[in-house]
């Protein structure tokens, strides 16, 4: 049996855990012995605070390793942005609903002369939004919704938890207002759409008030996405609102504003996988997001002692998942998040099956910013999660890697998979650990650092790169 692991052992002087954690890969390859993929002899890489032997194993994807990826639409109800328009195969529409039941108690309906929907252009930290998709004119139209939505559930296909749209993209009527949106402004600026007639229809018939949809006119030919602040923006001054103009008791113009009860946006991606798509044997893996469309990467490694060489009573010092990144011809910037899977997967699973996979979304085991321009390994540390898997505290169904915020307009970094035909790019998991029980292999007394004729630079058949 050939196992998906290769072992590196070194004879070093006394070394505490802090120095091991800080060691670079260059230091870790000094006087290294590669001992094959399932059996071997050797010494620890060093010793811990209490003279505990510290071992190093590297799991490669030859056996017992699974990886794949799939995509999913995610709700955007907590995003500080609202997006509308079409760009590069993505189409977004905005949904808003205003609670107007108390309006007659505040303002006499007969005195209302005008009602305008006002949206504030989105800016990051007060700066101009200079994303390439934000430039150029886009004409947007407002439409009455004919069905309700939940902002924390709505996607292109789903309106509420247990209800899909009868037509993908929402149920809506003819346009009730239009506006041309230009380039992003350099300072705070608003767009306004007059929805006076629709407002009166809602006030006179509250049961018909399902809200508004904003979409691009001619989505198929539109080449731009416009972004506005949502009600989840910290500065409430920039939140969407209805501005109601009325005549007060003194005969003067007065204004009343209503913030949405809920808002979100929904996105359609032309690149969404068909339900029968299988990505488990692709040579590359992808993850990332764009405006509520997410692509997620899954990976699992067999950690049984006989396969990994890691005893069940091991104390994990460091667990480093290494994925080889291939640039996509531009700067890739995205926050990375990793979660424990609560259900298993295989590399033969279809897109439809993977969309229902469960994960522990309240416990994030990986969190880091990713910004890379050149090819190379990206390191993700999963010390705590691996410890729980090894000891059996949690079941090892695998790890999900996704964009930290899938409602953002991000990118789709690409990594080599277990099926890559370039060995120097193979994904692998490097683990440093101590254990009161020696690893499953026997270490003969008096073994030197390089027995059996192996040298530090020799390749071992069946193993991946070091």
Buried (B, 14 or more C-beta within 10 A) or exposed (E): EEBBBBBBBBBBEEBEBEEBEEBEEEEBEEBBBBBBBBBBBBBBBBBBEEEBBBBBBBBBBBBBBBBBBBBBBBBBBEBBBBBBBBBEEBBBBBBBBBBBEEBEEEBEEEEBEBBBBBBBBBBEEEEBBEBEBBBBEBEBBBBBBBBBBBBEBBBBBBBBEEEEBEEEBBBBEEBBBEBEBBBBEEEEEBBEBBBBEBBEBBBEEEEEBBBBBBBBBEBEEBBBBBBBBBBBBEEEEBBBBBBBBBBEEEEEEEEBEBEBBBBBBBBBBEEBBEEEEBBBEBEBBBBBBBBBBBBBBBBBBBBBBEBBBBBEEBBBBBBBBBBBBBBEEEEBEBBBBBBBBBEBBEBEBBBEBBBEBEBBEEEEBBEEEBEBEEEEBBEBBBBEBBBBBBBEEBEBBBBBBBBBBBBBBBBBBBBBBBBBEEEEBBBBBBBBBBBEEEBBBEBEEEBEBBBEEBEBEEEBEBBBBB
